[in-house]
Amino acid sequence: MVEGLAAAVAVISLLRSNYEATEFVRFGSLLGLAFLQAELSRSVERLRRSICDRPHINMTSVWTFAGVLVLPPGLAVVLGVCVYLHLWFRVWRGMSHRPAYRVVYCAAAIVLSCLASGAIVAGWNGLPVGFTGSLRIVEAAAVFTMANAVIVALSVYLHTGGRSLRSLFGTSDDNLLEVTTLVLGTSTALGVVHAPALVPFVLLPVLVLHRSVLVRQLEIAANIDGKTGVLNAHAWHLLGEQELTSAARAKSTLGVLMLDLDHFKQVNDVYGHLAGDAVLKVVATTISQHVRDYDSVGRFGGEEFVVLLPGAAETEVLPVAERVRRAVMAIEVEVPAATGKRVVRGLSVSIGVAVYPAGGTVLERLLHVADSALYQAKNSGRNRVVSLAAA
């Protein structure tokens, strides 16, 4: 539906637009810079794609939004499509994280975003000027961002079923990057109209920004467990120390959950280790979906997970633990097998709970209390939640 709508309005815009020679020169300049930027940052973009598993913000808005501001709607649409075609053939093709149908959908999203935001500045000769014109540009940028975000969020929801703002719209860093590309797009548009000779210099901040974003993603990836997508033990421990310090300063509470899958060895023995890895990933995702957005899930090792719940008292931690326990019981994971697809079901988890400050005032003590509670849950029948104030 999105792609059909984009195709229809794109054709209408192309047929209804009037073109002048100056506009074709601007179009060629923006398209050439977009191609050059993509070629100069091919390795950066491919690496970013390979380590990113959430909505991905690229640099195309610098050029497409500039096109919205200085080109008629028809040429702005063609610019966006050409930018995505070039990226597909030169950068994304062959990457498992970037199949063709996603590129087509994202290109359609860009087309609709360009046309929606272009309607805000339609009728201006060149660029909006003065205070009112500046407000129009800001309004166009807001419409561009909102339209693109909603269309992409729709596909994420239909594909993954994710409901949290983070899963649908990305992190605050992702959205700040998108705003930054729109600011650079506005600067590019101003340069195209008033100082064309200076426009190529926009490439430098775009390339530096792209590389700095990659560095940030690599830092994040170093803290993530590769099999499950949650924090690794080292990163979780560092975050736990920070949260404990904050809780002590604010005289607040901090909940810690330690979880261990019951009889997980049987999954590996019956279905194989690859199936076991798939189960671990689904369990980690399930835990993350059933705690608060600002809670932190980590893999402690093997089939053990840990969760930080800042500001949570025991009366709040126990219901969260019970919710996670019931959610794990409902998990069904389809895994490949020699005889065809098989479904892993009947999972359960034992959970130990500790709460600062009653359970301890240092992280290691809290972990010891939670671990003792976990083993009590194991020894008393498994598939239950146990809380100990001290051990």
HUKA-V660482 format. One record per residue. PHI is phi in degrees with one decimal (NA if undefined). Layout:
PHI + PHI
This chain:
NA + -62.6 + -67.3 + -64.6 + -62.9 + -62.2 + -63.3 + -65.5 + -70.1 + -65.6 + -62.3 + -60.5 + -65.1 + -63.1 + -75.4 + -92.3 + -82.1 + -106.6 + -120.8 + -120.2 + -60.6 + -59.3 + -68.2 + -68.8 + -65.8 + -62.7 + -58.8 + -63.0 + -64.5 + -65.8 + -65.7 + -63.5 + -66.5 + -63.8 + -63.3 + -64.8 + -62.1 + -64.3 + -67.9 + -70.3 + -118.3 + -57.8 + -65.6 + -64.8 + -64.8 + -65.4 + -68.5 + -59.5 + -62.8 + -70.1 + -109.4 + -110.5 + -117.6 + -130.8 + -47.2 + -103.5 + -94.1 + -107.1 + -93.9 + -65.1 + -62.8 + -56.6 + -90.3 + -69.4 + -71.7 + -59.5 + -63.4 + -57.8 + -80.6 + -120.5 + -119.7 + -64.6 + -53.6 + -60.5 + -69.6 + -62.5 + -64.9 + -61.0 + -59.1 + -60.8 + -64.7 + -63.9 + -60.8 + -72.2 + -61.4 + -63.4 + -62.1 + -64.5 + -73.6 + -100.6 + -126.3 + -90.0 + -60.4 + 91.8 + -88.6 + -64.4 + -80.4 + -136.7 + -67.8 + -60.3 + -64.6 + -71.4 + -63.6 + -61.4 + -64.3 + -66.1 + -64.3 + -63.5 + -62.0 + -64.8 + -58.9 + -66.5 + -65.9 + -62.5 + -69.5 + -65.4 + -74.0 + -64.3 + -64.6 + -70.5 + -105.6 + -62.9 + 91.9 + -84.6 + -91.3 + 85.6 + -121.7 + -58.3 + -122.3 + 74.6 + -64.4 + -63.2 + -63.8 + -62.8 + -63.9 + -62.4 + -65.0 + -61.6 + -63.6 + -62.9 + -63.8 + -64.3 + -65.1 + -57.9 + -64.4 + -66.2 + -62.7 + -64.7 + -64.0 + -66.7 + -65.7 + -68.0 + -61.1 + -59.4 + -67.8 + -63.2 + -63.0 + -66.7 + -83.7 + -114.0 + 77.2 + -62.7 + -119.9 + -73.1 + -60.1 + -64.1 + -70.5 + -85.7 + -117.2 + 83.2 + -84.8 + -62.8 + -63.5 + -59.8 + -71.0 + -65.6 + -63.1 + -62.5 + -62.5 + -62.5 + -65.1 + -69.6 + -63.5 + -65.6 + -64.2 + -63.9 + -61.6 + -63.9 + -62.2 + -61.2 + -66.7 + -59.2 + -82.7 + -107.7 + -149.2 + -56.6 + -66.4 + -90.5 + -58.6 + -57.1 + -70.1 + -64.1 + -57.0 + -61.0 + -63.7 + -65.2 + -66.2 + -65.8 + -61.0 + -59.4 + -68.5 + -66.3 + -65.7 + -60.9 + -59.0 + -63.8 + -64.9 + -65.8 + -62.7 + -66.5 + -61.5 + -66.9 + -98.2 + -106.3 + -72.4 + -64.1 + -82.7 + -114.1 + 82.9 + -99.9 + -61.8 + -79.2 + -60.9 + -64.3 + -65.3 + -63.7 + -64.7 + -62.8 + -65.6 + -61.0 + -62.1 + -64.7 + -66.9 + -66.4 + -61.8 + -64.9 + -64.2 + -66.3 + -67.1 + -89.5 + 53.2 + -107.9 + -116.6 + -151.8 + -96.1 + -129.1 + -110.8 + -118.6 + -119.9 + -138.1 + -67.2 + -78.7 + 53.3 + -67.9 + -58.4 + -64.9 + -62.7 + -63.1 + -68.6 + -85.5 + -106.5 + 103.3 + -70.7 + -65.4 + -64.8 + -60.7 + -63.8 + -63.9 + -65.0 + -59.6 + -65.7 + -66.5 + -61.9 + -60.4 + -64.0 + -63.6 + -59.5 + -61.5 + -75.1 + -110.3 + -116.1 + -73.6 + -59.2 + -96.8 + -79.6 + -120.9 + -103.3 + -135.8 + -97.9 + -82.8 + 148.0 + 57.0 + -104.2 + -100.9 + -127.0 + -133.2 + -135.0 + -99.0 + -125.1 + -60.8 + 74.5 + -95.8 + -84.1 + -60.5 + -65.8 + -95.2 + -70.6 + -61.2 + -62.0 + -62.9 + -61.6 + -64.8 + -62.7 + -65.1 + -59.4 + -66.7 + -65.4 + -65.0 + -61.7 + -87.5 + -68.0 + -132.9 + -120.5 + -84.7 + -127.1 + -73.5 + -146.1 + -60.4 + -94.4 + 118.6 + -71.3 + -128.7 + -115.8 + -89.3 + -142.6 + 78.2 + -74.6 + -149.0 + -140.9 + -100.7 + -131.1 + -107.2 + -121.4 + -138.4 + -133.0 + -79.3 + -97.3 + -61.4 + -86.1 + 148.6 + -112.1 + -126.6 + -62.6 + -61.0 + -67.1 + -61.0 + -64.3 + -63.6 + -64.9 + -63.5 + -67.1 + -63.0 + -64.8 + -60.9 + -68.5 + -66.4 + -62.7 + -63.9 + -74.0 + -102.5 + 123.4 + 65.6 + 54.2 + -153.8 + -111.1 + -128.9 + -121.8 + -124.5 + -74.4 + -155.8 + -148.0
